[in-house]
Structure formats: structure tokens, C-alpha cells
Amino acid sequence: MKSRITAAAIAAVSVAALAGCSSAAGQESGADGFAPNDVRMIVPFAAGGGSDVSGRAIAGALEEATGATITVENREGGSGAVGYSHFLAQEGNADYLLASETALLALPLTTDVDFDHTSFTPIMKLGDDYTLMVVPADSEFETCADVIDAAKSDGVVAAVSGAVSLDEVVFTLIEQDQDVTFDRVPFEGGSEVIAGLLGGQVEVGSLNPSEVLGQLESGDLRALCALSDERYEYEELADIPTAKEQGIDVAFAQFRGFIAPGGISDEAREFWIDAAEQFAESEAYTAYIEENLMQANAVYGDEFVDYLEQNSADLEAVVAK
């Protein structure tokens, strides 16, 4: 059953966003038919989380590749629906980009929104970002198997950063695999999940390594398992067992990438794909992947479209109600 994001809230941001669409005119001025002008990178989640880190890294790299000025805007709300709905209103305006992730696919499957991945122009998938199940340092849980045992008896309160996020998908997969149910508390971003864990509002959380590495290194939080196919090779994470090692047959990655609005010109699409390919060949891309403990797997344009179509079909089997 799809939930409904407040119509008035989305309508308000959409109307306001339309005011920015007028800048689409006059784009056909570059040597190849398009030159960016005052570009906006929309991040549909709160500052401090994995999507925010991704958006700012992409914006900085694209500035280097193109010479354009790219301003990052956080438009959080509705588990990403507010930001994506604002972006939908930029139809045809290639001066807008959006730092995208699995919510692009999960929102249309579970929530009453006016878009799906075909509403936009996919530019680049940077790579894959798995999650860790984490707990406060003083938690009684020592393994993910302990969490499952508690969920079967007393229940477990789990944090998710967005009601249709990667975290929601991961916990749903665990429920299906282990025949348990978690009590979920949704937050708007990874930083809020961390605050909820540290404040005792929730017992467990599912966070991307880049979001929680600082707290793991300080000892404030502990990782019980990695929801990945294999153990990480990164030194900081190499000792964390996979969920599969603990009898939980679950691994699911969130993609990180960026998209442009639907209806942009072929010249604008190729401009951003060319810039993305330059980014992937740069030290900045390598640094982003390694600093955020991701798996590098860049694809562009039509290949990104194919990935989204397949991933959406896989996701539908998990989250659609």
C-alpha cells in the first residue's frame, strides 16, 4: 500500500520551483549547443548524510571539469520526495542536477509521488554503497544474530534514514529472510540516525560506512555486521563480519550518482556525461570512492538507464506492498 506525502507541501515546493525554470532559456549558447549557467545541485536529504557528502563531492568535481559554478541546495523532507518533486519542476532546465540514490527507485514504488526514474535524465552512477548494522557502544548486542534473536522475543527498535531509504530496504530484506519484524523510527538523514542511536531513542541503525566511520573510530558506536556480499577490503572495516557469515542471507547496495531533469537537449545531456567521464578519471573520483568506503562501478547515460530499470524491478519485489 502506498503512503501519501502531504500534497500541499509538495505542491508548494513545485510552484516555487517553477520560478527557477525560466533560466532554461538561453542555454543554447555554448560551442556544442549548451553552456551551464549558475548550476544548482539538489540534495534531497539533510546536510551531513551520505547523500549530502555525495552531492558536494560531485558538485566540486564538476566545477573543476566544466568551470561552471555549482551551488548545493539541501531540500529535505518526505524521505526525499520534496527534493525530487522540486527537481521534477525543472523539466528541460539543464542548469539543475540532483545527487541521486536508491530513493529515486523506492519512492515511486511505495509513495504517492508524480515521478519515477523515467521522469529524469540519468547521467552517471558513481558506485555502490553498502551499509553496516550499528549499535551504541554500551549495547547488549554483540552480533547481528543477537539482534535477530531479540526481534523474535522482545522486539527491536530500528532507525531508518527515510521511510523508503536503503535502510528500509535492508531491514525489510532481513525481516523476510529471518521471519522477524522491526519497530522502525524514520529520520531524515544519517546524521539524525546517529543522534538517535547516541541519544537512546533507537537500538540499532543501518548506516553507510562513510556516515558512521567517525563514531566507530571514536568508540561511540559499534558495527555488528556488514550488509555486503563480502567483507570490506578497507583496513578500517576489514574485521567486520558480513551478515551472511552470521546466518543472515542479506546484501544490498545503494547506488550513488547524479541525474539531470527530463526534457533537456541532447547537447546538454552529452555535456554532463562528458563532464562525468572526466570526473571518473580524476584523483577526486578515486578520493571520493576511497574516503567514503564505496565500491567503484561507474556507468553513464544509457548504461545508467539500464541499471535503473533492472534495479527498480529488483527493488519492486522487495518493497512494493
N, C-alpha and C positions, 0 to 999 in steps of 0.2 A: 504494500500500500504506500503510495507516495505521500510524503508530508508536504505541507504548503508553506513556503516562505511568505511573509506578510506582503501582500500585493501592493499596498500603499507605499511601503518602504522601497520596493524595487521600482515602482512607477516613479517615485520622487527622484531617485538617482538617475533613472533613464532620461527623464525630462531634462534634468540639469545637465546630463552628459551631452544631450543633443546640441547644446550651445557650443560645444567644442568641435562639432563636426564641420563647421564652416571652413576650418583650416585645411580640409581636404582639397579644396580648390587651390589651384596654383602649384600643386606638387609636380606637375609635368614640366619641370624646368631644368632637370639635370641632363648631362650628356647622354645618358641612357634612358631618358624619359622620366626619371624620378630623382629628386633630391630631398632628403629629410629636413624637416624644419621644426625645431622645438619639440623633440620627440618625448612622449610620455611612456614610461614603463609601469604598467599597473601590476601591483602585487595584491591578490585578492584575500590576503590574510594579514594578521597583525605583524608589526615590527618585531624582530628578534627570532622568529621561527625559521625553519628550513626554506620555506618559500621566499621569505624576505631576503635571506642570505643569497639564494639563487638569483633572484631578481636584480639585486645590487651588483652581483658579480657579472651577470650578463650585460647589464647596462654599462658598467665600466669598460668591459671588453669591447662592446660595440662602439662606444665612443672612440676608443683607440683605433678601431678598424675603419671607421667612417668619417671621423672628425665632427660628427654631429653632437649636439648637446642633448643628453638623455636624462630626464628627471624621473626619479622613482616616486610613485604615489601608492601608499597603502590604503586600500579601500576594503576593509574587512567587514564581515557581517554575513549572517545566514550561511555559515560554513563555506564561504567563498561565493555564494550566489550574488551578493551585492556587487562585488568586483567584476564578476563575469557579465552581469547584466549591464553595468556601466560600459563595459567593453563592447557588448553587443550593439550599443547605441552608436558606436564609432564606425559603423559599416562604411567601407570604402575609404577610410582615412588611414593611410599607411604611416602617419606620424604617431600612431599608437601601437604599442606592443604589450604583451601580457606574459608574465612569468607563470608558466602553466605546470600542472601536476595532475595526479590521478583524480582530483576533484572535478576536472573537466569532463571525465567519463562517468564518475559516480553520481554527480548531481542530477543529470538528466534521467538517470535510472531510478532515483529514489525520491526526487523532489519535483514539485510543480514549477519548473522554470521554462523559459521561452527559447532555450538554445540546447544544442548538443555539439559534439566536436565538429560536425559538418557545417556549423554556422560560421566557422572561423577559417583562417588560412594558416595551417601548420608550417612552421619554419624550421625548427631544429629541436631534436631530442638530444640532450647533453649526455645523459647516462641514467643509471638505475641507483635508487636509494632504498636500501632495506631498513628495517627497524630493529631495535633492541627492546626487550621487556625489562623495565627497570622498576626498582622499589627504593624507598628511603633506606638509609644506612642501618637503621635500627629495626627494620622489618624482620618478622619471624620467617619469612620465605627465603629459602636458600637456592631453590631451583624453580624453573617454570613448572615442573611436575608438582611441586608443593602448591603452587597457585591453583593448578587444576584440582588437586585434592581438596583444597579449601572451597573452591567454587562448587564442588559436588556436595559439600556438607553445610558449611556456614554461609557461603556466598562471598564474593569478592567485588569490591567497588573499583572499577577501572576507569581511567581518564582517557578521553579521545579528543584530539585537537580538530574538532569539526565533526558534525554528526554523520558526514558521508566521506570522511577522510580515509587515508591509508590505514590509520589506526583502527577505524571502524571495520574496515575490510579484514584486517588481520585478526581482530578479536572475533569477528563472525566466522572466519575460517577455523579458528581454534574451537569455537563452540560446536561447529559442525563436525570437526574431527574427533572431539573428545566428549560430545554429548553433555555439555555444560552450558550455563547461562551466566553472563557477567552483568552486574549492575553498572551501567555506563553513566558518566558525567561528562558532557561535552564542554570543551573550552574552544576559544577562538584561535589558538596558536600554541606552538610548542613551549614557548616561554611561560604561558599560563599553566600548561600541564605541569611543568617543573615546579612552579609556585604551589600548585595544588598538592603535589607529592610532598614537598618540603613542609607545607602547612598542615598536613594530615587530613586533607579533605578527601583524598583518594588513596587506595592501597597500592595500585600498580598502574603503570603507564607504558605506552608503546611510543618510542621516540627514535627519530633518525640519529645516528651516531654524532653527526655534526651539531645537533641541538643540545646534546647532553654530555659531550666529552668533558667539558669543564667540571661538571658536577661529579662525574665518575672519577676524574683525576684528583679532585679535592676530597673525595670520600663521602660527600653528602648523599650520593645515590649509588646504588649497585646495579649492575646488569646481571640478570638471571640467565638469559639466553638470547641468541640472535635469530630472528625470523628470516634466515637466509638459507640458500641451498648448501653452502659450505661455510666453514669458518673464515672470518676475515684474515687476510694476509697482513694487514696493517698491524704494526707492533702493538699499538695501544689496545687493539681488540682481539688479538690472536688467541688469548686464553679464554675467551667467552665461548661456551659450547653452543651449538645450534639447537633449536627446538627439536629437530629430528633426532639428535643424539639423546634427548630426554623423553623420547616416545611420542612426540607431538609432530605429526607429519604436515607441517605448515611452513611455507616460504612464499613471500610475495613482496615484490619491489614496487616502489613508486617511481615513476619517471620524473625527470626534471627537464624542462625545455622552455621554449617560448613560441608564441603564436602572434599573428597579425590579425586584424579584423577581416571579416569576409568582404568580398567585393572589391578588393584592391586590384590595381592594374598588374598585368604580367611583369611589367618593368619593375614595379615596386617589390613584388614577390621575389624576383631574381636578385634585386639589390640586397634584400635582407638575407637571402640564402647565401649569397657570395660573402657577405659580412660574417655570417655564422661559420662558414668554412674557414675563413681567416682566423676567427676566434679559436676553432678546434685545433689549428696548427700552432697556436701561440703558447708561450710559457704560462700565460694567465689561465688557459683552459686546464693545463696539467696541474697548476697550483690549486685551482678550484676543486677539481676531482679529488686530489690527494688531501687537501685541507678539510674537505667535507666527507672524507672516507667513503667515497662513492665508487661504483663500478663504471668505468668509461665505456660508452657504447653510443657514439654519436651517429645520428641519421638525419636526413634533411628532406624537405619538400615531400615528394610523392612517397618516399620510403617512410617518412614520419606518418603520412596519411594511412599507409598500410598497417603500420604498427598500431595506430589508434583504433582502427577498425577491428583488428584482432583482439587487442586488449579490452576493448569495450565489450566484445562478445564474451570473453572470458570472465569479465567483471560482472556482467549481467547474470551469469549463472550463480554468482555468489551473493550479490546484494539486492537484486530486484525482488520485491515482495508481491 
